[in-house]
Amino acid sequence: MRLLDLQPIGSELALKWENGVEHFISLEAVRRACPCASCAGEMDIMGNLAKGPESKLTDASFQVKRLRPVGGYAVQILWQDGHNAGLYSHEYLHSIGEKTA
Protein backbone atom coordinates (compact mmCIF):
# COMPACT_ATOMS: atom_id res chain seq x y z
CA MET A 1 0.00 0.00 0.00
CA ARG A 2 1.65 3.24 -1.14
CA LEU A 3 0.98 6.46 0.75
CA LEU A 4 0.43 9.40 -1.59
CA ASP A 5 -0.28 12.20 0.88
CA LEU A 6 -0.21 12.83 4.62
CA GLN A 7 -1.43 16.05 6.22
CA PRO A 8 -2.51 17.15 9.69
CA ILE A 9 -5.90 18.84 9.31
CA GLY A 10 -7.32 20.28 12.50
CA SER A 11 -7.42 17.50 15.07
CA GLU A 12 -6.97 14.72 12.48
CA LEU A 13 -4.28 13.18 10.34
CA ALA A 14 -5.46 12.81 6.74
CA LEU A 15 -3.91 10.01 4.68
CA LYS A 16 -4.46 9.31 0.99
CA TRP A 17 -3.47 5.92 -0.38
CA GLU A 18 -2.57 4.85 -3.90
CA ASN A 19 -5.78 2.83 -4.26
CA GLY A 20 -7.91 5.94 -3.58
CA VAL A 21 -8.72 5.07 0.04
CA GLU A 22 -8.54 7.97 2.46
CA HIS A 23 -8.28 7.78 6.23
CA PHE A 24 -8.91 10.54 8.75
CA ILE A 25 -7.45 9.51 12.09
CA SER A 26 -7.69 11.64 15.22
CA LEU A 27 -4.29 12.95 16.27
CA GLU A 28 -5.03 11.64 19.75
CA ALA A 29 -5.44 8.11 18.36
CA VAL A 30 -2.19 8.45 16.38
CA ARG A 31 -0.27 9.65 19.44
CA ARG A 32 -1.71 6.98 21.72
CA ALA A 33 -0.61 4.39 19.14
CA CYS A 34 2.99 5.67 19.18
CA PRO A 35 5.19 2.69 18.27
CA CYS A 36 8.36 3.85 20.04
CA ALA A 37 9.95 1.63 22.68
CA SER A 38 9.09 4.04 25.49
CA CYS A 39 5.38 4.23 24.61
CA ALA A 40 4.63 0.79 23.14
CA GLY A 41 7.40 -1.11 24.88
CA GLU A 42 9.81 -3.69 23.55
CA MET A 43 10.51 -7.28 24.40
CA ASP A 44 13.64 -8.09 26.33
CA ILE A 45 15.66 -11.26 25.79
CA MET A 46 13.43 -13.15 28.24
CA GLY A 47 10.24 -12.16 26.40
CA ASN A 48 9.15 -9.60 28.99
CA LEU A 49 7.64 -6.33 27.80
CA ALA A 50 9.72 -3.36 28.96
CA LYS A 51 8.24 0.14 28.73
CA GLY A 52 9.26 3.59 29.79
CA PRO A 53 7.40 5.39 32.56
CA GLU A 54 3.83 6.43 31.79
CA SER A 55 3.87 9.86 30.17
CA LYS A 56 1.43 12.58 31.14
CA LEU A 57 -0.24 13.62 27.93
CA THR A 58 -1.38 17.22 27.53
CA ASP A 59 -3.10 19.13 24.74
CA ALA A 60 0.35 19.65 23.16
CA SER A 61 0.76 15.86 23.05
CA PHE A 62 -1.91 15.69 20.35
CA GLN A 63 -0.64 18.54 18.15
CA VAL A 64 1.76 17.95 15.28
CA LYS A 65 4.76 20.23 15.08
CA ARG A 66 6.25 18.61 11.98
CA LEU A 67 6.09 15.47 9.84
CA ARG A 68 9.40 14.06 8.67
CA PRO A 69 9.40 11.36 5.97
CA VAL A 70 11.74 8.43 6.61
CA GLY A 71 12.72 6.78 3.35
CA GLY A 72 9.71 5.66 1.37
CA TYR A 73 8.25 3.56 4.16
CA ALA A 74 7.62 5.63 7.31
CA VAL A 75 7.07 9.03 8.86
CA GLN A 76 8.46 10.47 12.07
CA ILE A 77 5.96 12.70 13.84
CA LEU A 78 7.36 15.52 15.94
CA TRP A 79 4.73 16.44 18.51
CA GLN A 80 4.34 19.87 20.13
CA ASP A 81 5.25 18.41 23.55
CA GLY A 82 8.69 17.41 22.23
CA HIS A 83 8.05 13.69 21.75
CA ASN A 84 9.51 12.41 18.46
CA ALA A 85 10.80 8.88 19.01
CA GLY A 86 8.13 6.98 17.09
CA LEU A 87 8.59 5.92 13.48
CA TYR A 88 5.16 5.23 12.01
CA SER A 89 5.51 2.87 9.05
CA HIS A 90 3.03 3.41 6.24
CA GLU A 91 1.71 -0.09 6.89
CA TYR A 92 1.18 0.75 10.58
CA LEU A 93 -0.62 4.00 9.73
CA HIS A 94 -2.84 2.09 7.30
CA SER A 95 -3.74 -0.42 10.02
CA ILE A 96 -4.61 2.41 12.45
CA GLY A 97 -6.78 3.98 9.74
CA GLU A 98 -8.59 0.72 9.08
CA LYS A 99 -9.28 0.21 12.80
CA THR A 100 -10.69 3.71 13.25
CA ALA A 101 -12.70 3.79 9.99
C-alpha positions in Angstrom: 0.0 0.0 0.0 1.6 3.2 -1.1 1.0 6.5 0.8 0.4 9.4 -1.6 -0.3 12.2 0.9 -0.2 12.8 4.6 -1.4 16.0 6.2 -2.5 17.1 9.7 -5.9 18.8 9.3 -7.3 20.3 12.5 -7.4 17.5 15.1 -7.0 14.7 12.5 -4.3 13.2 10.3 -5.5 12.8 6.7 -3.9 10.0 4.7 -4.5 9.3 1.0 -3.5 5.9 -0.4 -2.6 4.9 -3.9 -5.8 2.8 -4.3 -7.9 5.9 -3.6 -8.7 5.1 0.0 -8.5 8.0 2.5 -8.3 7.8 6.2 -8.9 10.5 8.7 -7.4 9.5 12.1 -7.7 11.6 15.2 -4.3 12.9 16.3 -5.0 11.6 19.8 -5.4 8.1 18.4 -2.2 8.5 16.4 -0.3 9.7 19.4 -1.7 7.0 21.7 -0.6 4.4 19.1 3.0 5.7 19.2 5.2 2.7 18.3 8.4 3.9 20.0 9.9 1.6 22.7 9.1 4.0 25.5 5.4 4.2 24.6 4.6 0.8 23.1 7.4 -1.1 24.9 9.8 -3.7 23.6 10.5 -7.3 24.4 13.6 -8.1 26.3 15.7 -11.3 25.8 13.4 -13.1 28.2 10.2 -12.2 26.4 9.2 -9.6 29.0 7.6 -6.3 27.8 9.7 -3.4 29.0 8.2 0.1 28.7 9.3 3.6 29.8 7.4 5.4 32.6 3.8 6.4 31.8 3.9 9.9 30.2 1.4 12.6 31.1 -0.2 13.6 27.9 -1.4 17.2 27.5 -3.1 19.1 24.7 0.3 19.6 23.2 0.8 15.9 23.0 -1.9 15.7 20.4 -0.6 18.5 18.2 1.8 18.0 15.3 4.8 20.2 15.1 6.3 18.6 12.0 6.1 15.5 9.8 9.4 14.1 8.7 9.4 11.4 6.0 11.7 8.4 6.6 12.7 6.8 3.4 9.7 5.7 1.4 8.3 3.6 4.2 7.6 5.6 7.3 7.1 9.0 8.9 8.5 10.5 12.1 6.0 12.7 13.8 7.4 15.5 15.9 4.7 16.4 18.5 4.3 19.9 20.1 5.2 18.4 23.6 8.7 17.4 22.2 8.1 13.7 21.7 9.5 12.4 18.5 10.8 8.9 19.0 8.1 7.0 17.1 8.6 5.9 13.5 5.2 5.2 12.0 5.5 2.9 9.0 3.0 3.4 6.2 1.7 -0.1 6.9 1.2 0.8 10.6 -0.6 4.0 9.7 -2.8 2.1 7.3 -3.7 -0.4 10.0 -4.6 2.4 12.4 -6.8 4.0 9.7 -8.6 0.7 9.1 -9.3 0.2 12.8 -10.7 3.7 13.2 -12.7 3.8 10.0 
